[in-house]
Amino acid sequence: MPRIVAKDWLAPKVARFEVEAPEVARASRPGQFVIVRAHEKGERIPLTIVDSDPKAGTIVLVCQEVGKTTALLCRKGEGEEIPDLVGPLGRPTEVRKFGKVACVAGGVGCACVLPVAKALKREGNKVVGVVGARTRALLILLDELREVCDELHVSTDDGSLGFKGLVSDLLRRMLEGGERFDLVYASGPAEMMKAVCEVTRPWGIKTVVSLNPIMVDGTGMCGSCRVTVGGRTKFACVDGPEFDGHEVDFNELLSRLAFYREEERVALEALEGGGLKPQEEGRQVAVGRRLRAEVKEIPRQRMPEREPEERVRDFDEVALGFSEEQALLEARRCLQCKEPPCVKGCPAEVDIPGFISLVREGDFLGALRRIREKNNLPGICGRVCPFEEQCEARCVLGRRGEPVAIASLERFVADFEAEQGMFELPKVGRETGHKVAVVGSGPAGLTVAGDLSRLGHKVVVFESLHEPGGVLTYGIPEFRLPKRVVKREVEYLRRLGVEFRTNFVVGLTKTLKQL
């Protein structure tokens, strides 16, 4: 885990961290950011890379306490670890010779402006800093900005230092006084950036803004950071975070930023009041009743589910899984076709009659071994595989009635092994000496990683987020596919020899050529 090697306070509730992150330090460029998590249940928050030292392998981050997660991060001290840090993310700033550039920052936006100002200065631009905050105590990084900027102008809302008023008012006064700029770069609260853009618009000055919308994964998957730029939808995490400020729909951005303010307030109050009550553990519900074994025609067994009155209170799994009696009865429904069409309907070509026959005999672990000859993810596939359109759609019984509940039986044997607290590992081929990189740990990545590892290859899976699983972890809700099931399947692959590298963005953390 990334370790905090130094920490200091720049202002009340604004902390600066120097963090060990050698790969990020080597790859980062001005304008990029990282996503961090302060704890296992915390939200993912974007933080600008303020500075980096490739030789020391460290980066500098600045964090302001705003909500629960940022408060917990700011409470971490020197020597402590940050559970997850991924980057560099986003497109770097366009750095070239513009001429005279105004770098405008409000509040913590100074942390974003500083690396950009440094880079622009190195390219021979005349850099004028225009920074502001509500009061003098909240101004940060002034000494660092003075070293970089040819001029530094300061404003405070209360007049405690410099110009009294908003930073946008100070910029307007400078323009009206005869100052001319070839580029304005702005970072800070959305309201402040909107005001700066309205100041520069009549003057026709190109204005670049670094946006800070709600962000979840930071890699373009979730869509939370979408903004409208020039009438088109953009994603700040991959298309930005910098955009032409005169084309940004700030009203939409401000509306989206307000979505979770109430939830944020409640979470922060709970934290300051001693912490949230721990979430109630998922309840174990007794499953099914004993069904008669001696019947002339066995009906398709129905998947037991939690009662609606109970499941509306949480996000725990709705389907409970077959009981042993149900699994044995359902297995007896299989006709054991000599040329089973269900196998042709399975993309993995699992020996479906073979594993169901073992279920019927009560050899549940043997059935799981048979499945894993072709499929390393039975616990997942037994829950979310589109079996209605694949294997079960080809079942002979389905032509005149209901098909065998193939997926439910697959889930049953996978859950049976889990309940025993064991992993049965197959024989792995002799080491080939080949090393394979798998980019992405979604269903396809996990599948190919398991297959290649069993063939004797050394497999490393690179995942941009903090947990493996891709859409299995981040796209399918808990009540449909519990995270514990995904984690167990991933652990199985680890025991096969697969290595997982999380918080690693191929193409940004390292390029394909570097890999």
C-alpha positions as CSV (number, residue, x, y, z in Angstrom):
1,M,0.0,0.0,0.0
2,P,1.2,3.6,-0.6
3,R,2.7,5.0,2.5
4,I,2.6,8.6,3.7
5,V,6.2,9.7,4.2
6,A,5.4,13.3,5.2
7,K,2.3,15.4,6.1
8,D,1.7,19.0,7.1
9,W,-1.3,21.3,7.4
10,L,-1.5,24.2,4.8
11,A,-4.7,25.7,6.3
12,P,-7.5,24.6,8.6
13,K,-8.8,21.3,7.3
14,V,-6.4,21.4,4.4
15,A,-3.5,18.8,4.5
16,R,-0.6,18.2,2.3
17,F,0.8,14.6,1.9
18,E,3.9,13.2,0.4
19,V,3.1,9.7,-0.6
20,E,5.2,6.7,-1.9
21,A,3.9,5.9,-5.4
22,P,6.9,5.3,-7.6
23,E,5.0,4.2,-10.7
24,V,2.7,7.2,-10.6
25,A,5.7,9.5,-9.9
26,R,7.5,8.3,-13.0
27,A,4.5,8.5,-15.3
28,S,2.6,11.7,-14.1
29,R,2.4,15.0,-15.9
30,P,1.0,18.4,-15.0
31,G,-2.8,18.4,-14.9
32,Q,-3.3,14.8,-14.0
33,F,-4.7,13.3,-10.9
34,V,-5.0,10.1,-8.8
35,I,-8.0,8.4,-7.2
36,V,-7.6,7.4,-3.6
37,R,-9.6,5.5,-0.9
38,A,-9.1,6.3,2.7
39,H,-10.6,3.0,4.0
40,E,-12.2,-0.2,2.7
41,K,-15.8,1.2,2.7
42,G,-14.8,4.7,1.7
43,E,-15.7,6.5,-1.6
44,R,-13.1,7.0,-4.3
45,I,-11.9,10.6,-4.4
46,P,-9.9,12.4,-7.1
47,L,-6.8,14.4,-5.9
48,T,-4.6,16.5,-8.2
49,I,-0.9,15.4,-8.4
50,V,0.6,18.7,-7.1
51,D,4.2,17.5,-7.5
52,S,6.2,14.4,-8.2
53,D,9.7,13.1,-7.6
54,P,10.5,10.2,-9.9
55,K,13.9,9.6,-8.2
56,A,12.4,9.4,-4.7
57,G,9.3,7.7,-6.0
58,T,6.9,10.1,-4.3
59,I,4.0,12.3,-5.2
60,V,2.5,15.3,-3.4
61,L,-1.3,15.5,-2.8
62,V,-3.4,18.2,-1.1
63,C,-6.7,17.2,0.5
64,Q,-9.4,19.4,2.0
65,E,-11.9,18.0,4.6
66,V,-15.3,18.3,2.9
67,G,-17.1,15.0,3.6
68,K,-16.6,11.8,5.5
69,T,-13.9,10.3,3.3
70,T,-11.8,13.4,2.9
71,A,-12.0,13.9,6.7
72,L,-10.8,10.3,7.3
73,L,-8.0,10.8,4.8
74,C,-6.9,14.1,6.4
75,R,-6.7,12.3,9.8
76,K,-4.0,9.9,8.5
77,G,-0.5,10.7,9.7
78,E,3.1,10.2,8.6
79,G,3.9,6.5,8.3
80,E,0.3,5.4,7.8
81,E,-0.8,3.7,4.6
82,I,-3.5,4.7,2.0
83,P,-5.4,1.5,1.1
84,D,-5.8,2.4,-2.6
85,L,-4.2,4.9,-4.9
86,V,-4.4,4.7,-8.7
87,G,-3.1,7.0,-11.4
88,P,-2.0,9.0,-13.1
89,L,-5.5,9.7,-14.6
90,G,-6.9,12.2,-17.0
91,R,-5.3,14.0,-19.8
92,P,-2.3,16.2,-19.0
93,T,-2.3,19.9,-19.5
94,E,-1.4,21.3,-23.0
95,V,1.9,22.9,-22.2
96,R,3.5,25.1,-24.9
97,K,4.5,28.7,-25.5
98,F,1.3,30.8,-25.3
99,G,2.8,34.1,-24.3
100,K,1.3,35.7,-21.2
101,V,-0.8,33.4,-19.1
102,A,-3.0,34.0,-16.1
103,C,-3.3,31.1,-13.6
104,V,-6.4,31.8,-11.6
105,A,-7.2,29.7,-8.5
106,G,-9.8,29.7,-5.7
107,G,-9.2,28.0,-2.4
108,V,-7.7,24.5,-2.8
109,G,-7.6,25.2,-6.6
110,C,-4.1,26.6,-5.8
111,A,-2.9,23.0,-5.5
112,C,-4.1,22.3,-9.1
113,V,-2.7,25.5,-10.5
114,L,0.8,25.2,-9.0
115,P,2.1,22.3,-11.2
116,V,0.5,23.8,-14.3
117,A,2.1,27.2,-13.6
118,K,5.5,25.5,-13.2
119,A,5.2,23.7,-16.5
120,L,4.0,26.8,-18.4
121,K,6.9,28.8,-16.9
122,R,9.4,26.2,-18.1
123,E,8.1,26.7,-21.6
124,G,9.0,30.4,-21.5
125,N,5.5,31.9,-20.8
126,K,5.1,34.9,-18.6
127,V,2.9,33.5,-15.7
128,V,0.7,35.8,-13.7
129,G,-0.9,34.2,-10.6
130,V,-4.4,35.4,-9.5
131,V,-5.4,33.5,-6.4
132,G,-8.1,34.0,-3.7
133,A,-9.9,32.5,-0.8
134,R,-12.6,33.5,1.7
135,T,-10.1,34.7,4.2
136,R,-6.3,35.0,4.7
137,A,-6.1,31.8,6.8
138,L,-7.5,29.7,3.9
139,L,-4.9,30.8,1.3
140,I,-2.5,28.0,0.6
141,L,0.8,27.5,-1.3
142,L,1.5,31.3,-1.6
143,D,5.3,30.9,-1.2
144,E,5.4,28.2,-3.8
145,L,3.4,30.2,-6.2
146,R,5.5,33.3,-5.7
147,E,8.6,31.2,-6.7
148,V,6.9,30.2,-10.0
149,C,4.9,33.3,-11.0
150,D,6.3,36.4,-12.5
151,E,3.5,38.3,-10.7
152,L,1.2,37.1,-7.9
153,H,-2.1,38.9,-7.2
154,V,-4.1,37.9,-4.1
155,S,-7.7,38.5,-3.1
156,T,-9.8,37.6,-0.1
157,D,-13.6,37.9,0.3
158,D,-13.2,39.7,3.6
159,G,-10.2,41.9,2.6
160,S,-7.9,40.3,5.2
161,L,-5.1,40.1,2.5
162,G,-4.8,41.7,-0.8
163,F,-7.8,42.8,-2.9
164,K,-11.2,42.7,-1.2
165,G,-13.6,40.6,-3.2
166,L,-13.8,37.5,-5.4
167,V,-10.9,36.3,-7.5
168,S,-13.1,36.8,-10.6
169,D,-13.6,40.5,-9.5
170,L,-9.9,40.9,-9.2
171,L,-9.3,39.4,-12.7
172,R,-12.0,41.7,-14.1
173,R,-10.3,44.8,-12.6
174,M,-6.9,43.7,-14.0
175,L,-8.4,43.3,-17.5
176,E,-10.2,46.7,-17.3
177,G,-6.9,48.2,-16.1
178,G,-5.2,47.2,-19.3
179,E,-3.8,43.7,-18.6
180,R,-3.9,41.3,-21.6
181,F,-3.6,37.6,-21.5
182,D,-3.1,35.0,-24.2
183,L,-4.5,32.2,-22.0
184,V,-6.4,32.0,-18.7
185,Y,-6.2,28.7,-16.7
186,A,-8.6,28.4,-13.8
187,S,-9.2,25.9,-11.1
188,G,-11.3,26.0,-7.9
189,P,-15.0,25.8,-6.9
190,A,-17.3,25.4,-9.9
191,E,-19.1,28.7,-9.1
192,M,-15.7,30.5,-9.2
193,M,-14.7,28.9,-12.5
194,K,-18.0,29.9,-14.0
195,A,-17.6,33.5,-12.9
196,V,-14.0,33.6,-14.3
197,C,-15.3,32.3,-17.7
198,E,-18.0,35.1,-17.8
199,V,-15.3,37.6,-17.1
200,T,-13.0,36.4,-19.9
201,R,-15.8,35.7,-22.5
202,P,-16.2,39.4,-23.6
203,W,-12.5,39.7,-24.1
204,G,-12.2,36.6,-26.3
205,I,-9.5,35.1,-24.1
206,K,-9.1,31.3,-24.3
207,T,-10.0,30.0,-20.9
208,V,-9.2,26.5,-19.7
209,V,-10.9,25.1,-16.6
210,S,-10.0,22.1,-14.6
211,L,-13.3,20.6,-13.6
212,N,-14.1,18.7,-10.4
213,P,-17.4,16.8,-10.9
214,I,-18.6,13.8,-8.9
215,M,-16.2,10.9,-9.7
216,V,-16.4,7.2,-8.8
217,D,-14.0,5.0,-10.7
218,G,-11.9,7.6,-12.5
219,T,-11.4,5.3,-15.6
220,G,-14.5,6.1,-17.7
221,M,-16.7,3.2,-16.6
222,C,-19.3,4.7,-14.3
223,G,-20.2,7.9,-16.1
224,S,-20.7,9.9,-12.9
225,C,-18.3,12.6,-14.0
226,R,-20.1,13.4,-17.2
227,V,-20.2,17.1,-18.2
228,T,-21.7,18.8,-21.2
229,V,-19.0,20.7,-23.2
230,G,-20.0,22.4,-26.5
231,G,-23.3,20.5,-26.4
232,R,-21.6,17.1,-26.3
233,T,-21.3,14.8,-23.3
234,K,-17.7,14.4,-22.0
235,F,-16.2,12.4,-19.1
236,A,-13.9,14.4,-16.9
237,C,-11.9,11.4,-15.9
238,V,-10.8,10.4,-19.4
239,D,-11.6,13.4,-21.7
240,G,-10.5,16.0,-19.1
241,P,-10.3,17.2,-16.4
242,E,-9.5,20.3,-18.4
243,F,-11.9,21.8,-20.9
244,D,-12.6,25.0,-22.8
245,G,-14.4,26.9,-20.1
246,H,-16.6,28.9,-22.5
247,E,-18.1,25.7,-23.7
248,V,-18.8,24.1,-20.4
249,D,-22.5,23.9,-19.2
250,F,-21.8,25.1,-15.6
251,N,-25.4,25.1,-14.6
252,E,-25.7,21.4,-15.2
253,L,-22.4,20.8,-13.4
254,L,-23.5,22.8,-10.4
255,S,-26.7,20.8,-10.3
256,R,-25.0,17.5,-10.4
257,L,-22.5,18.5,-7.7
258,A,-25.4,19.1,-5.4
259,F,-26.8,15.6,-5.8
260,Y,-25.4,14.0,-2.6
261,R,-24.9,17.0,-0.3
262,E,-27.5,15.8,2.2
263,E,-26.0,12.3,2.3
264,E,-22.6,13.8,2.7
265,R,-23.7,16.0,5.6
266,V,-25.3,13.0,7.4
267,A,-22.2,10.8,6.9
268,L,-19.9,13.6,8.2
269,E,-22.1,14.3,11.2
270,A,-22.1,10.6,12.1
271,L,-18.4,10.5,11.8
272,E,-17.9,13.5,14.1
273,G,-20.5,12.1,16.5
274,G,-18.7,8.8,17.0
275,G,-19.2,6.9,13.8
276,L,-22.0,5.2,11.9
277,K,-23.6,2.1,13.3
278,P,-22.1,-1.0,11.8
279,Q,-24.2,-2.4,9.0
280,E,-26.1,-5.3,10.1
281,E,-24.6,-8.6,9.0
282,G,-26.5,-10.5,6.3
283,R,-29.0,-12.8,8.0
284,Q,-28.9,-16.5,7.3
285,V,-32.4,-17.7,6.3
286,A,-33.5,-21.2,6.6
287,V,-34.1,-22.6,3.1
288,G,-37.0,-24.6,1.7
289,R,-38.8,-27.6,3.1
290,R,-38.2,-31.3,2.5
291,L,-39.8,-32.4,-0.7
292,R,-41.1,-35.8,-1.4
293,A,-38.5,-38.0,-3.2
294,E,-40.9,-40.5,-4.5
295,V,-42.9,-38.8,-7.2
296,K,-43.9,-39.9,-10.7
297,E,-43.0,-36.5,-12.3
298,I,-40.6,-34.1,-10.6
299,P,-41.4,-30.5,-11.2
300,R,-38.7,-27.9,-11.8
301,Q,-37.5,-26.8,-8.4
302,R,-38.1,-23.1,-7.6
303,M,-35.3,-21.0,-6.3
304,P,-36.1,-20.0,-2.7
305,E,-36.0,-16.2,-2.2
306,R,-36.1,-13.9,0.8
307,E,-39.5,-12.4,1.7
308,P,-40.2,-9.0,0.1
309,E,-40.9,-7.5,3.5
310,E,-37.4,-8.5,4.6
311,R,-35.3,-7.8,1.5
312,V,-36.6,-4.2,1.0
313,R,-34.6,-3.3,4.1
314,D,-31.1,-4.1,2.8
315,F,-29.1,-5.0,-0.3
316,D,-28.3,-8.6,0.6
317,E,-28.8,-11.4,-1.9
318,V,-32.4,-12.1,-2.8
319,A,-32.0,-15.7,-4.1
320,L,-31.1,-18.1,-1.3
321,G,-29.9,-21.1,-3.4
322,F,-31.1,-24.7,-3.5
323,S,-31.2,-26.9,-0.5
324,E,-29.5,-30.2,-0.8
325,E,-32.9,-31.9,-1.2
326,Q,-33.8,-29.5,-4.0
327,A,-30.5,-30.1,-5.8
328,L,-30.9,-33.9,-5.7
329,L,-34.4,-33.7,-7.0
330,E,-33.6,-31.2,-9.8
331,A,-30.6,-33.4,-10.8
332,R,-33.0,-36.3,-11.3
333,R,-34.8,-34.3,-14.0
334,C,-31.9,-34.4,-16.4
335,L,-32.4,-37.0,-19.2
336,Q,-28.6,-37.5,-19.7
337,C,-28.8,-37.0,-23.4
338,K,-26.2,-38.8,-25.5
339,E,-25.7,-35.7,-27.6
340,P,-26.6,-33.0,-25.2
341,P,-27.7,-29.8,-26.9
342,C,-27.2,-27.9,-23.6
343,V,-23.4,-28.3,-23.9
344,K,-23.6,-26.7,-27.4
345,G,-25.5,-23.8,-25.8
346,C,-22.8,-23.2,-23.2
347,P,-20.0,-20.8,-24.4
348,A,-17.5,-22.7,-22.1
349,E,-18.8,-26.1,-23.3
350,V,-19.1,-27.4,-19.7
351,D,-20.0,-31.1,-19.5
352,I,-23.4,-30.3,-18.1
353,P,-24.9,-33.9,-18.0
354,G,-21.6,-35.0,-16.4
355,F,-21.7,-32.6,-13.5
356,I,-25.5,-33.1,-13.0
357,S,-25.0,-36.9,-12.9
358,L,-22.5,-36.4,-10.1
359,V,-24.9,-34.1,-8.2
360,R,-27.6,-36.8,-8.5
361,E,-25.1,-39.2,-6.9
362,G,-24.5,-36.7,-4.0
363,D,-20.8,-36.1,-5.1
364,F,-21.1,-32.3,-5.0
365,L,-17.4,-31.6,-5.0
366,G,-16.9,-34.0,-7.9
367,A,-19.6,-32.1,-9.8
368,L,-17.7,-28.9,-9.1
369,R,-14.4,-30.4,-10.3
370,R,-16.2,-31.4,-13.5
371,I,-17.4,-27.8,-14.1
372,R,-14.0,-26.4,-13.4
373,E,-12.5,-28.4,-16.2
374,K,-14.0,-25.8,-18.4
375,N,-15.1,-22.9,-16.2
376,N,-13.2,-21.4,-13.3
377,L,-16.0,-19.1,-12.2
378,P,-18.9,-21.4,-11.2
379,G,-20.2,-19.3,-8.3
380,I,-20.5,-16.3,-10.6
381,C,-21.9,-18.0,-13.6
382,G,-24.4,-19.9,-11.5
383,R,-25.9,-16.5,-10.6
384,V,-25.5,-14.1,-13.5
385,C,-24.8,-16.1,-16.6
386,P,-27.6,-15.6,-19.2
387,F,-28.5,-19.3,-19.0
388,E,-32.1,-18.6,-20.1
389,E,-30.7,-17.8,-23.6
390,Q,-27.9,-20.4,-23.6
391,C,-27.7,-23.8,-22.0
392,E,-31.2,-23.9,-20.5
393,A,-32.6,-22.6,-23.8
394,R,-31.3,-25.8,-25.5
395,C,-32.5,-28.3,-22.9
396,V,-34.8,-31.0,-24.3
397,L,-37.2,-30.7,-21.4
398,G,-37.8,-27.1,-22.3
399,R,-39.5,-28.0,-25.6
400,R,-42.7,-29.2,-23.8
401,G,-42.2,-28.0,-20.3
402,E,-39.6,-26.3,-18.2
403,P,-35.8,-27.0,-18.7
404,V,-33.5,-28.3,-16.0
405,A,-32.3,-25.6,-13.7
406,I,-28.7,-25.9,-14.8
407,A,-27.5,-22.6,-13.4
408,S,-29.1,-23.2,-10.0
409,L,-27.3,-26.6,-9.8
410,E,-24.0,-24.9,-10.8
411,R,-24.5,-22.3,-8.0
412,F,-25.4,-25.0,-5.5
413,V,-22.1,-27.0,-5.9
414,A,-20.0,-23.8,-5.9
415,D,-21.7,-22.6,-2.7
416,F,-21.4,-26.1,-1.2
417,E,-17.6,-25.9,-1.5
418,A,-17.6,-22.4,0.0
419,E,-19.7,-23.6,3.0
420,Q,-17.1,-26.3,3.6
421,G,-14.4,-23.5,3.8
422,M,-12.2,-25.2,1.3
423,F,-10.6,-24.8,-2.2
424,E,-10.1,-27.8,-4.4
425,L,-7.3,-26.9,-6.8
426,P,-6.8,-28.7,-10.1
427,K,-3.5,-29.9,-11.4
428,V,-1.6,-27.1,-13.0
429,G,0.6,-27.6,-16.1
430,R,4.4,-27.5,-16.0
431,E,5.8,-24.0,-15.9
432,T,6.3,-22.8,-19.5
433,G,8.5,-19.8,-18.7
434,H,6.0,-17.5,-20.5
435,K,4.7,-14.5,-18.7
436,V,1.3,-13.1,-19.8
437,A,-0.3,-9.7,-19.0
438,V,-4.1,-9.6,-18.8
439,V,-5.4,-6.0,-19.0
440,G,-8.7,-5.8,-17.1
441,S,-10.1,-8.1,-14.5
442,G,-13.7,-8.4,-15.7
443,P,-15.3,-11.7,-16.7
444,A,-13.2,-12.1,-19.8
445,G,-10.0,-11.2,-17.9
446,L,-10.6,-13.6,-15.0
447,T,-11.5,-16.4,-17.4
448,V,-8.4,-16.1,-19.6
449,A,-6.2,-15.6,-16.5
450,G,-7.4,-18.9,-15.0
451,D,-7.1,-20.8,-18.2
452,L,-3.6,-19.6,-19.0
453,S,-2.4,-20.2,-15.4
454,R,-3.6,-23.8,-15.6
455,L,-1.6,-24.3,-18.7
456,G,1.6,-23.3,-16.8
457,H,2.0,-19.7,-17.8
458,K,2.8,-16.9,-15.3
459,V,-0.2,-14.6,-15.4
460,V,-0.4,-11.0,-14.1
461,V,-3.8,-9.2,-14.2
462,F,-3.7,-5.4,-14.3
463,E,-6.8,-3.7,-12.9
464,S,-7.3,0.1,-12.8
465,L,-9.7,0.0,-9.9
466,H,-9.0,-1.1,-6.3
467,E,-10.7,-4.5,-6.4
468,P,-10.6,-7.1,-9.2
469,G,-13.8,-8.1,-10.9
470,G,-14.7,-5.3,-13.3
471,V,-18.4,-5.2,-14.0
472,L,-18.8,-8.2,-11.6
473,T,-17.7,-6.0,-8.7
474,Y,-18.7,-2.6,-9.8
475,G,-21.6,-3.1,-12.2
476,I,-23.8,-5.9,-10.8
477,P,-25.7,-5.0,-7.5
478,E,-25.0,-6.9,-4.3
479,F,-28.5,-8.4,-4.2
480,R,-27.9,-10.1,-7.5
481,L,-24.2,-11.0,-7.2
482,P,-22.7,-10.6,-3.7
483,K,-19.1,-9.3,-3.6
484,R,-18.1,-12.2,-1.3
485,V,-18.8,-14.5,-4.3
486,V,-16.6,-12.5,-6.6
487,K,-13.8,-12.3,-4.0
488,R,-13.9,-16.1,-3.5
489,E,-13.5,-16.7,-7.3
490,V,-10.6,-14.2,-7.4
491,E,-9.0,-16.0,-4.4
492,Y,-9.3,-19.3,-6.3
493,L,-7.4,-17.8,-9.2
494,R,-4.8,-16.4,-6.9
495,R,-4.3,-19.9,-5.5
496,L,-3.9,-21.1,-9.1
497,G,-0.9,-18.7,-9.3
498,V,-2.5,-15.6,-10.9
499,E,-1.1,-12.3,-9.7
500,F,-3.4,-9.3,-9.5
501,R,-2.1,-5.7,-9.7
502,T,-4.8,-3.3,-8.7
503,N,-4.8,0.5,-9.0
504,F,-2.8,0.2,-12.2
505,V,-3.9,1.9,-15.4
506,V,-2.2,0.4,-18.4
507,G,-1.3,3.2,-20.8
508,L,-0.9,5.7,-18.0
509,T,0.8,4.0,-15.0
510,K,2.9,2.2,-17.6
511,T,2.6,1.9,-21.3
512,L,2.3,-1.4,-23.2
513,K,5.8,-0.9,-24.4
514,Q,7.1,-0.5,-20.8
515,L,5.2,-3.7,-19.8
